[in-house]
Amino acid sequence: MKNEDSLLDNGFSLDEPHAASELVANDTEEPSTFSEEEEGSDDHAEAELPPAVLETFDDAIKIYLRDIQRTPLLTAEQEKEVARQIEKGDMAARNKMIESNLRLVVKIAKRYINRGLPFLDLIEEGNLGLIKAVERFNLAKECRFSTYATWWIRQAIDRALVNQSRTIRLPVHVSDDINRMAKVTRRLSQTLQREPHAHEIAEEMNVKLAYVRRLMTLLRRTCSMETPIGDGSDYFLIDTIEDTSMVAPSDLLENIDRYEQISEHFKELSESEQKILALRFGLDDKEPQTLDTIGRSFGVTRERIRQIEAKSLEKLYACVKPT
């Protein structure tokens, strides 16, 4: 144990390039073969989202999703021809390959929803991976482009989740190692039928135990804002935090001189906006409801309700804001 711990005292830093080189393979190097899951990714024509899920997104995302559906998918033969043109430096062919596979990015990005990044950010990161795949693909790969691109798209999104969901940006090689450790952990869990110990993960990765412990430390996250307050509670931690950037309805309504003005503008809100504010703040002399409860009654996510609430309050505040 002392020898393992002493590694930390001897300058075994996460920022040192040699730390990543101790891995058997680095995830930034594309695999020589692809998993069955990746090989089965060719049928990506139906990347549409269910209407109920689509409703939770902003208009910009909806427009984007509709636009990419208009671009036809390439057949296997068309794909080969476009790839040949790309190898000759044809930029139009490059753009065609990218645009015809944007739906693949959406399909993959859907799997990462609620993992720490907004859906649009996931798509943007996946698109960067798609572009890299187009730049690296050649017919010698002997596989469909979508099969090849899937690996690069996932790689880009995985790295973005590690880097952008943290206050401190991690070095690229550390992000890769964390992703690799996660994969090894999942594989060992299936094999051992239990959570693997740190030394087992280190042995499988062929790295020092101290390094695995450092990676595990980086993986520890602070308490989630979505943590329920008590078992089975309908209230979340974020519901207890005051939003000081927004004027509370109670503060607005306390000003008698503006009450009638607010009431008048309240009627200008849409029916759903009025109902959400009424439920959220108990404006009908009822108990205020949580975002989660309101979301379930409307059939949308709590985040969508939060967006509608914020937008509605901004409208009201703009009407009564002193000039």
C-alpha positions as CSV (number, residue, x, y, z in Angstrom):
1,M,0.0,0.0,0.0
2,K,2.8,2.4,0.9
3,N,4.5,1.8,-2.5
4,E,1.3,2.5,-4.3
5,D,0.6,5.7,-2.3
6,S,4.2,6.8,-2.7
7,L,3.7,7.1,-6.5
8,L,1.5,10.2,-5.8
9,D,4.3,11.7,-3.8
10,N,6.9,11.1,-6.5
11,G,5.4,13.3,-9.1
12,F,3.1,10.9,-10.8
13,S,1.0,13.7,-12.3
14,L,-2.1,13.5,-14.4
15,D,-0.7,16.3,-16.5
16,E,2.4,14.4,-17.5
17,P,2.2,12.9,-21.0
18,H,3.9,9.7,-19.9
19,A,0.9,8.8,-17.8
20,A,-1.3,8.2,-20.7
21,S,1.4,6.3,-22.6
22,E,1.2,3.5,-20.0
23,L,-2.1,2.4,-21.4
24,V,-2.2,-0.6,-23.7
25,A,-4.0,1.5,-26.3
26,N,-5.2,5.1,-26.5
27,D,-8.8,5.8,-27.5
28,T,-7.6,8.6,-29.9
29,E,-6.2,5.8,-32.1
30,E,-9.0,4.3,-34.1
31,P,-9.5,0.6,-33.7
32,S,-8.4,-1.8,-36.4
33,T,-11.8,-3.6,-36.2
34,F,-15.2,-2.4,-35.1
35,S,-17.6,-3.9,-32.6
36,E,-20.9,-5.5,-33.6
37,E,-22.7,-2.4,-32.3
38,E,-20.7,-0.2,-34.6
39,E,-21.0,-2.5,-37.6
40,G,-24.8,-2.5,-37.1
41,S,-25.1,1.2,-37.4
42,D,-25.6,1.4,-41.1
43,D,-29.4,1.6,-41.0
44,H,-29.5,5.1,-39.6
45,A,-32.2,6.5,-42.0
46,E,-34.8,6.7,-39.2
47,A,-33.1,9.1,-36.8
48,E,-36.3,11.0,-36.0
49,L,-37.2,11.7,-32.4
50,P,-40.6,10.8,-31.0
51,P,-43.0,13.8,-31.1
52,A,-43.3,13.8,-27.2
53,V,-39.5,14.2,-27.0
54,L,-39.3,16.6,-29.8
55,E,-41.7,19.0,-28.1
56,T,-39.2,19.5,-25.3
57,F,-36.6,21.0,-27.6
58,D,-36.2,24.7,-28.6
59,D,-37.3,25.8,-32.0
60,A,-33.7,26.0,-33.3
61,I,-33.3,22.3,-32.7
62,K,-36.6,21.4,-34.3
63,I,-35.7,23.4,-37.4
64,Y,-32.3,21.7,-37.6
65,L,-33.8,18.2,-37.2
66,R,-36.3,18.9,-40.0
67,D,-33.7,20.3,-42.3
68,I,-31.4,17.3,-42.1
69,Q,-34.2,15.0,-42.9
70,R,-34.4,16.6,-46.3
71,T,-30.9,15.4,-47.3
72,P,-31.1,11.9,-48.9
73,L,-28.9,9.1,-47.6
74,L,-26.2,7.7,-49.8
75,T,-26.3,4.1,-51.1
76,A,-23.3,1.9,-50.7
77,E,-22.2,2.6,-54.3
78,Q,-22.8,6.3,-54.0
79,E,-20.8,6.4,-50.8
80,K,-17.8,4.7,-52.5
81,E,-17.9,7.2,-55.4
82,V,-18.1,10.2,-53.0
83,A,-15.2,8.7,-51.0
84,R,-13.1,8.5,-54.2
85,Q,-13.9,12.2,-55.0
86,I,-13.0,13.2,-51.4
87,E,-9.6,11.5,-51.7
88,K,-9.0,13.7,-54.8
89,G,-9.7,16.8,-52.7
90,D,-13.2,17.5,-53.9
91,M,-14.7,19.8,-51.2
92,A,-18.2,19.4,-52.6
93,A,-18.0,15.7,-52.2
94,R,-16.7,16.2,-48.6
95,N,-19.7,18.4,-47.8
96,K,-22.1,15.9,-49.4
97,M,-20.7,13.0,-47.2
98,I,-21.1,15.2,-44.1
99,E,-24.6,16.4,-44.8
100,S,-25.9,12.9,-45.7
101,N,-24.7,11.6,-42.3
102,L,-25.9,14.3,-40.0
103,R,-28.9,12.1,-39.0
104,L,-26.4,9.5,-37.8
105,V,-25.0,12.1,-35.4
106,V,-28.5,12.8,-34.1
107,K,-29.2,9.1,-33.6
108,I,-26.0,8.7,-31.6
109,A,-26.4,12.0,-29.6
110,K,-29.9,10.8,-28.5
111,R,-28.2,8.2,-26.3
112,Y,-26.3,10.9,-24.4
113,I,-29.3,13.0,-23.4
114,N,-29.4,14.0,-19.7
115,R,-25.7,13.2,-19.3
116,G,-24.5,16.7,-18.6
117,L,-24.7,18.6,-22.0
118,P,-27.6,20.1,-23.8
119,F,-28.8,18.1,-26.8
120,L,-27.7,20.8,-29.3
121,D,-24.2,20.7,-27.8
122,L,-24.1,17.0,-28.1
123,I,-25.1,17.3,-31.8
124,E,-22.4,19.9,-32.4
125,E,-19.7,17.8,-30.7
126,G,-20.9,14.8,-32.7
127,N,-20.7,16.8,-35.9
128,L,-17.0,17.5,-35.2
129,G,-16.4,13.8,-34.8
130,L,-18.3,13.2,-38.1
131,I,-16.0,15.8,-39.9
132,K,-12.9,14.1,-38.5
133,A,-14.3,10.7,-39.8
134,V,-14.8,12.2,-43.3
135,E,-11.2,13.5,-43.3
136,R,-9.8,10.1,-42.3
137,F,-12.0,7.7,-44.1
138,N,-10.8,5.8,-47.2
139,L,-12.1,2.8,-49.1
140,A,-9.3,0.6,-47.7
141,K,-11.3,0.5,-44.5
142,E,-13.6,-2.1,-46.1
143,C,-16.7,-1.0,-44.2
144,R,-19.6,1.4,-44.7
145,F,-18.8,5.0,-43.8
146,S,-21.5,5.1,-41.1
147,T,-19.8,2.2,-39.4
148,Y,-16.5,4.0,-39.4
149,A,-18.0,7.4,-38.4
150,T,-19.9,6.0,-35.4
151,W,-16.6,5.5,-33.6
152,W,-15.4,9.0,-34.2
153,I,-18.8,10.6,-33.3
154,R,-18.9,8.7,-30.0
155,Q,-15.3,9.6,-29.3
156,A,-16.0,13.3,-29.8
157,I,-19.1,13.3,-27.6
158,D,-17.5,11.2,-24.9
159,R,-14.6,13.6,-24.7
160,A,-16.9,16.6,-24.6
161,L,-18.9,15.2,-21.7
162,V,-15.7,14.7,-19.7
163,N,-14.3,18.1,-20.5
164,Q,-17.2,20.4,-20.7
165,S,-19.2,19.1,-17.8
166,R,-16.4,20.0,-15.4
167,T,-15.3,23.3,-14.0
168,I,-11.6,22.5,-14.7
169,R,-10.9,21.3,-18.2
170,L,-8.9,18.1,-18.2
171,P,-5.9,17.3,-20.5
172,V,-6.9,15.4,-23.6
173,H,-4.9,12.3,-22.6
174,V,-6.6,12.2,-19.2
175,S,-10.1,12.4,-20.8
176,D,-9.1,9.5,-23.0
177,D,-7.9,7.5,-20.0
178,I,-11.1,8.2,-18.1
179,N,-13.2,7.0,-21.0
180,R,-11.0,3.9,-21.3
181,M,-11.3,3.2,-17.5
182,A,-15.1,3.4,-17.8
183,K,-15.2,0.9,-20.6
184,V,-12.9,-1.5,-18.7
185,T,-15.0,-1.1,-15.6
186,R,-18.2,-2.0,-17.4
187,R,-16.6,-5.0,-19.1
188,L,-15.2,-6.3,-15.8
189,S,-18.5,-5.8,-14.1
190,Q,-20.2,-8.1,-16.6
191,T,-17.4,-10.7,-16.4
192,L,-17.1,-10.7,-12.6
193,Q,-20.8,-10.1,-11.9
194,R,-19.8,-7.4,-9.4
195,E,-18.1,-4.1,-9.2
196,P,-14.4,-4.5,-9.9
197,H,-11.8,-3.4,-7.4
198,A,-9.3,-0.6,-8.3
199,H,-6.4,-3.0,-8.6
200,E,-8.4,-5.2,-11.0
201,I,-9.1,-2.2,-13.2
202,A,-5.4,-1.2,-13.1
203,E,-4.3,-4.7,-14.0
204,E,-6.7,-4.8,-17.0
205,M,-5.6,-1.4,-18.2
206,N,-1.9,-2.2,-17.6
207,V,-1.4,1.0,-15.6
208,K,-0.3,1.7,-12.0
209,L,-2.9,1.4,-9.3
210,A,-2.2,5.0,-8.1
211,Y,-3.1,6.3,-11.6
212,V,-6.4,4.5,-11.5
213,R,-7.1,6.0,-8.1
214,R,-6.4,9.4,-9.5
215,L,-8.8,8.9,-12.4
216,M,-11.5,7.7,-10.0
217,T,-11.0,10.8,-7.9
218,L,-11.6,12.9,-11.0
219,L,-14.7,11.0,-11.7
220,R,-16.3,11.9,-8.4
221,R,-18.9,14.6,-9.0
222,T,-20.4,17.1,-6.7
223,C,-24.0,16.6,-5.5
224,S,-26.3,16.8,-8.4
225,M,-28.9,19.6,-8.5
226,E,-31.4,16.9,-9.6
227,T,-30.9,14.9,-6.3
228,P,-34.4,14.3,-4.7
229,I,-34.7,15.7,-1.1
230,G,-35.5,12.4,0.7
231,D,-36.5,9.1,-0.7
232,G,-39.5,9.3,-3.0
233,S,-39.6,13.0,-2.6
234,D,-41.1,15.2,-5.4
235,Y,-38.8,18.0,-4.5
236,F,-35.3,18.3,-5.8
237,L,-32.3,20.2,-4.5
238,I,-32.4,22.8,-7.2
239,D,-36.0,23.7,-6.1
240,T,-34.6,25.0,-2.8
241,I,-32.1,27.4,-4.4
242,E,-33.2,31.0,-5.0
243,D,-32.8,32.4,-8.5
244,T,-31.5,35.9,-7.6
245,S,-31.5,36.9,-11.3
246,M,-35.3,36.6,-11.6
247,V,-37.9,38.6,-9.8
248,A,-40.2,36.3,-7.8
249,P,-44.0,36.7,-8.6
250,S,-44.6,37.3,-4.9
251,D,-42.3,40.3,-5.0
252,L,-44.1,41.7,-8.0
253,L,-47.5,41.2,-6.6
254,E,-46.6,42.9,-3.3
255,N,-46.5,46.2,-5.2
256,I,-50.1,47.2,-5.1
257,D,-49.6,50.0,-7.7
258,R,-48.5,47.4,-10.2
259,Y,-50.9,44.6,-9.4
260,E,-53.5,45.6,-12.0
261,Q,-50.8,46.2,-14.6
262,I,-49.4,42.7,-14.0
263,S,-52.8,41.1,-14.0
264,E,-53.5,42.8,-17.4
265,H,-50.3,41.6,-19.0
266,F,-50.7,38.1,-17.4
267,K,-53.8,37.7,-19.7
268,E,-51.5,38.3,-22.7
269,L,-49.5,35.2,-21.9
270,S,-50.5,32.0,-23.7
271,E,-52.9,29.6,-22.0
272,S,-50.1,27.1,-21.2
273,E,-47.9,29.9,-19.8
274,Q,-50.7,31.2,-17.6
275,K,-51.4,27.7,-16.3
276,I,-47.8,26.8,-15.6
277,L,-47.2,30.0,-13.6
278,A,-50.4,29.5,-11.7
279,L,-49.4,25.9,-10.8
280,R,-45.8,26.8,-10.1
281,F,-46.6,29.7,-7.7
282,G,-50.0,28.8,-6.4
283,L,-51.7,31.8,-7.9
284,D,-55.1,30.2,-7.7
285,D,-54.8,29.9,-3.9
286,K,-53.5,26.4,-4.2
287,E,-50.3,24.8,-3.1
288,P,-47.4,25.6,-5.4
289,Q,-46.3,22.6,-7.5
290,T,-42.8,21.5,-8.4
291,L,-41.3,21.5,-11.9
292,D,-41.4,17.7,-12.0
293,T,-45.1,17.5,-11.1
294,I,-46.1,20.1,-13.6
295,G,-43.9,18.5,-16.3
296,R,-45.7,15.2,-15.8
297,S,-49.1,16.8,-16.1
298,F,-48.1,18.5,-19.3
299,G,-46.3,15.4,-20.6
300,V,-42.9,17.2,-21.0
301,T,-39.7,17.3,-19.0
302,R,-39.1,19.5,-15.9
303,E,-36.5,21.4,-17.8
304,R,-39.0,22.4,-20.5
305,I,-41.3,23.6,-17.8
306,R,-38.4,25.6,-16.3
307,Q,-37.8,27.2,-19.7
308,I,-41.4,28.2,-20.1
309,E,-41.6,29.6,-16.6
310,A,-38.5,31.7,-17.1
311,K,-39.7,33.0,-20.4
312,S,-43.1,33.9,-19.0
313,L,-41.6,35.7,-16.0
314,E,-39.3,37.7,-18.2
315,K,-42.3,38.9,-20.2
316,L,-44.1,40.0,-17.0
317,Y,-41.0,41.6,-15.6
318,A,-40.4,43.6,-18.8
319,C,-43.9,45.0,-18.5
320,V,-43.5,46.3,-15.0
321,K,-39.8,47.2,-15.0
322,P,-39.2,50.8,-14.2
323,T,-38.1,52.9,-17.2
